[in-house]
Amino acid sequence: MAIAGHLDQKSGPCYGHRGTEARGLLAINERSRTRAPRVTSRWTLRLGLATTFLLLLVVTPANEAVASSGCKSSGYACTIDGYNATTMNNSWAARYYGSDTKGGIGSPAHNCTLFAAWMLAHNGLADPGHTWGYADQWGFTLAADMNQTPAVGAIAWYDGPGMGHVAYVARVNWSNRTVFLVSDNYAGDSAGYTSSAWEPFTEPTGYIHLRDLAAPLSMAARWTKLRP
């Protein structure tokens, strides 16, 4: 079912083990991900960045299955890359955020931390060997890997309300500074749902970069900074 506007406010917990494990040991260093090439002149730089800027005005897709409009489903119609009640158990994500974790995740199973971790695993992130805690803890546990710049493949983090929320950044639109967020949502017992929607860059508290599919700091953003 298509919906307009923002994602629902998150008032319920996204379960996982609450822990105090190592903070960001598997992080990819921000500098190594975003190192810019040398150029011979300021005008050459501007010309190249202007071209890239025009290209990035088009939404960058993470997966062709992602819809361009908002979605909310009590099933798994709004998720991507084959995530559902069966496949959610096929990676390390289920060990830390699956149905056997503290509190359970309802029936049918829904959990924002499970989906976020599942997408990271799907994109190739190795088992970190520990949980990052409830959704509201991710931004603190992974503080070294978080900034305010979105990227396809990053995790959008909300520090509240309630137990917080995490969502997957599936698309980034630099022309209007919005992100297309996909998430699974625990809402108690059988009330959970999957959802997707466009949100302003500033809606999440921050963006966690563990297995980005695109550089966190786009060339479009650099071009904007060069403007007088």
C-alpha positions as a printed NumPy array, in Angstrom:
array([[  0.   ,   0.   ,   0.   ],
       [  1.49 ,   3.337,  -1.015],
       [  1.626,   6.063,   1.568],
       [  2.555,   9.729,   1.452],
       [  4.71 ,  11.715,   3.806],
       [  7.232,  10.603,   6.373],
       [  7.86 ,   7.272,   8.   ],
       [  5.759,   6.655,  11.086],
       [  7.282,   7.844,  14.33 ],
       [  8.958,   4.923,  16.048],
       [  7.576,   4.367,  19.535],
       [  8.322,   0.678,  20.021],
       [ 11.654,  -1.056,  20.558],
       [ 13.706,  -2.7  ,  17.831],
       [ 14.984,  -5.668,  19.743],
       [ 18.467,  -7.097,  19.92 ],
       [ 20.813,  -7.864,  22.788],
       [ 21.606,  -4.715,  24.759],
       [ 25.359,  -4.71 ,  25.08 ],
       [ 28.535,  -2.701,  25.597],
       [ 30.757,  -4.454,  23.066],
       [ 33.674,  -2.978,  21.155],
       [ 32.782,   0.182,  19.263],
       [ 33.263,   0.055,  15.507],
       [ 36.18 ,  -2.393,  15.268],
       [ 35.183,  -3.386,  11.738],
       [ 34.685,   0.184,  10.551],
       [ 35.962,   1.335,   7.182],
       [ 37.993,   4.482,   7.685],
       [ 36.199,   7.567,   6.382],
       [ 39.345,   8.986,   4.869],
       [ 40.126,   5.85 ,   2.851],
       [ 36.583,   5.77 ,   1.439],
       [ 36.42 ,   9.378,   0.311],
       [ 39.96 ,  10.262,  -0.816],
       [ 39.672,  12.683,  -3.739],
       [ 41.967,  12.422,  -6.81 ],
       [ 44.47 ,  15.152,  -7.607],
       [ 43.519,  17.612, -10.351],
       [ 45.651,  20.04 , -12.321],
       [ 43.599,  23.188, -11.912],
       [ 40.628,  24.692, -10.087],
       [ 38.677,  24.994, -13.349],
       [ 39.331,  21.362, -14.236],
       [ 38.027,  20.423, -10.81 ],
       [ 34.909,  22.55 , -11.226],
       [ 34.161,  21.154, -14.69 ],
       [ 34.478,  17.57 , -13.5  ],
       [ 32.407,  18.178, -10.386],
       [ 29.728,  20.018, -12.336],
       [ 29.325,  17.01 , -14.637],
       [ 29.124,  14.663, -11.677],
       [ 26.651,  16.973,  -9.964],
       [ 24.292,  16.833, -12.949],
       [ 24.502,  13.049, -13.01 ],
       [ 23.768,  12.801,  -9.302],
       [ 20.634,  14.889,  -9.603],
       [ 19.094,  11.601, -10.675],
       [ 18.208,   9.312,  -7.776],
       [ 20.9  ,   6.72 ,  -7.101],
       [ 19.266,   3.28 ,  -6.745],
       [ 20.524,   0.542,  -4.435],
       [ 18.291,  -2.002,  -6.095],
       [ 15.879,  -1.795,  -9.02 ],
       [ 13.171,  -3.387,  -6.875],
       [ 12.979,  -0.317,  -4.654],
       [  9.82 ,   1.659,  -5.387],
       [ 10.044,   5.406,  -5.913],
       [  7.056,   6.123,  -3.677],
       [  6.323,   5.345,  -0.052],
       [  5.132,   1.922,   1.059],
       [  3.808,   0.264,   4.206],
       [  3.034,  -3.452,   4.507],
       [  2.254,  -5.865,   7.326],
       [  4.25 ,  -8.376,   5.272],
       [  7.535,  -7.828,   3.447],
       [  6.385,  -6.057,   0.291],
       [  8.326,  -2.897,   1.112],
       [ 11.742,  -4.473,   1.618],
       [ 14.446,  -5.176,  -0.961],
       [ 16.963,  -7.817,  -2.03 ],
       [ 14.749, -10.76 ,  -1.082],
       [ 14.355, -10.081,   2.64 ],
       [ 11.388, -11.961,   4.122],
       [ 10.378, -14.207,   7.026],
       [ 12.486, -17.057,   5.673],
       [ 15.586, -15.341,   4.323],
       [ 15.963, -13.118,   7.401],
       [ 17.518, -16.13 ,   9.119],
       [ 20.184, -16.858,   6.498],
       [ 22.994, -14.658,   7.853],
       [ 24.77 , -13.625,  11.039],
       [ 22.18 , -10.863,  11.539],
       [ 19.631, -13.351,  12.925],
       [ 22.08 , -14.449,  15.629],
       [ 22.051, -11.008,  17.234],
       [ 18.68 ,  -9.562,  16.199],
       [ 16.455, -12.552,  15.306],
       [ 13.444, -14.095,  17.017],
       [ 15.506, -15.765,  19.74 ],
       [ 16.908, -12.473,  21.029],
       [ 15.606, -10.674,  24.097],
       [ 11.966,  -9.659,  23.854],
       [ 11.121, -11.493,  20.633],
       [ 10.174,  -9.72 ,  17.418],
       [  6.514, -10.613,  16.969],
       [  4.681, -12.898,  14.56 ],
       [  5.115, -12.381,  11.695],
       [  8.644, -11.372,  12.605],
       [  9.549,  -7.685,  12.257],
       [ 12.568,  -5.863,  13.651],
       [ 14.44 ,  -2.792,  12.415],
       [ 17.849,  -3.891,  13.725],
       [ 17.467,  -7.312,  12.107],
       [ 16.746,  -5.827,   8.682],
       [ 19.537,  -3.245,   8.945],
       [ 22.07 ,  -5.893,   9.962],
       [ 20.718,  -8.277,   7.294],
       [ 21.285,  -5.671,   4.595],
       [ 24.845,  -5.087,   5.822],
       [ 25.483,  -8.836,   5.698],
       [ 23.835,  -9.045,   2.279],
       [ 26.174,  -6.307,   1.046],
       [ 29.19 ,  -8.273,   2.273],
       [ 29.913,  -7.113,   5.825],
       [ 31.531,  -9.943,   7.806],
       [ 30.101, -11.099,  11.13 ],
       [ 31.228,  -8.487,  13.677],
       [ 31.241, -11.138,  16.418],
       [ 28.931,  -9.173,  18.708],
       [ 25.74 ,  -7.151,  18.768],
       [ 25.552,  -3.38 ,  18.502],
       [ 22.624,  -3.299,  20.94 ],
       [ 19.123,  -1.94 ,  20.577],
       [ 18.457,   0.549,  17.791],
       [ 18.981,   3.533,  20.094],
       [ 22.478,   2.224,  20.934],
       [ 23.79 ,   1.818,  17.401],
       [ 24.811,   5.44 ,  17.023],
       [ 26.832,   5.274,  20.237],
       [ 28.32 ,   1.818,  19.701],
       [ 29.301,   2.811,  16.152],
       [ 29.98 ,   6.491,  16.8  ],
       [ 33.344,   6.345,  15.013],
       [ 31.548,   5.282,  11.828],
       [ 28.764,   7.852,  11.876],
       [ 28.408,  11.283,  10.302],
       [ 25.674,  13.505,   8.882],
       [ 26.221,  12.578,   5.227],
       [ 24.028,   9.859,   3.672],
       [ 25.23 ,   7.205,   1.233],
       [ 23.597,   4.274,  -0.493],
       [ 24.236,   1.269,   1.74 ],
       [ 24.561,   3.297,   4.939],
       [ 22.301,   2.877,   7.965],
       [ 20.131,   5.821,   8.992],
       [ 20.043,   6.04 ,  12.784],
       [ 17.391,   7.622,  15.006],
       [ 18.202,   8.047,  18.691],
       [ 14.502,   8.153,  19.599],
       [ 11.693,   8.204,  20.456],
       [ 11.442,   5.107,  22.595],
       [ 14.148,   2.582,  21.774],
       [ 15.223,   4.386,  18.615],
       [ 15.183,   3.145,  15.049],
       [ 17.522,   2.149,  12.208],
       [ 16.738,   2.048,   8.48 ],
       [ 18.615,   1.204,   5.294],
       [ 19.561,   3.974,   2.86 ],
       [ 18.472,   2.593,  -0.51 ],
       [ 18.657,   5.796,  -2.562],
       [ 20.069,   9.295,  -2.256],
       [ 18.714,  12.302,  -4.151],
       [ 21.167,  15.192,  -4.024],
       [ 18.929,  17.558,  -5.984],
       [ 16.401,  17.875,  -3.166],
       [ 18.552,  16.425,  -0.377],
       [ 16.348,  13.455,   0.454],
       [ 17.029,   9.779,   1.15 ],
       [ 14.86 ,   6.762,   0.383],
       [ 14.786,   4.698,   3.561],
       [ 13.684,   1.075,   3.779],
       [ 13.024,  -0.579,   7.126],
       [ 11.393,  -3.395,   9.05 ],
       [  9.527,  -2.205,  12.121],
       [  8.711,  -3.948,  15.389],
       [  5.417,  -2.703,  16.78 ],
       [  4.528,  -5.38 ,  19.323],
       [  3.164,  -8.896,  18.867],
       [  1.604,  -9.096,  15.374],
       [  1.508,  -5.367,  14.633],
       [  4.917,  -5.078,  12.954],
       [  5.353,  -3.903,   9.374],
       [  7.844,  -3.069,   6.65 ],
       [  8.02 ,   0.426,   5.196],
       [  9.825,   2.7  ,   2.782],
       [  9.65 ,   6.439,   2.216],
       [ 11.596,   9.502,   1.117],
       [ 12.904,  11.596,   4.017],
       [ 14.95 ,  14.813,   4.28 ],
       [ 18.685,  14.338,   4.897],
       [ 18.196,  15.871,   8.334],
       [ 15.395,  13.54 ,   9.483],
       [ 17.668,  10.765,  10.885],
       [ 20.015,  11.61 ,  13.749],
       [ 22.98 ,  10.402,  11.683],
       [ 24.26 ,   7.905,   9.117],
       [ 26.378,   4.871,  10.005],
       [ 28.898,   3.787,   7.356],
       [ 29.967,   0.158,   7.615],
       [ 29.38 ,  -1.25 ,   4.135],
       [ 28.43 ,   1.6  ,   1.834],
       [ 27.728,   0.919,  -1.812],
       [ 28.658,   4.505,  -2.704],
       [ 31.036,   7.065,  -1.204],
       [ 29.466,   8.854,   1.807],
       [ 30.591,  12.3  ,   0.613],
       [ 29.374,  12.674,  -2.95 ],
       [ 31.069,  14.758,  -5.606],
       [ 27.857,  16.778,  -5.743],
       [ 28.345,  17.783,  -2.127],
       [ 31.924,  18.836,  -2.862],
       [ 30.752,  20.909,  -5.827],
       [ 28.248,  22.681,  -3.597],
       [ 31.055,  23.544,  -1.177],
       [ 33.115,  25.085,  -4.008],
       [ 30.415,  27.532,  -4.968],
       [ 31.241,  31.159,  -4.006]])
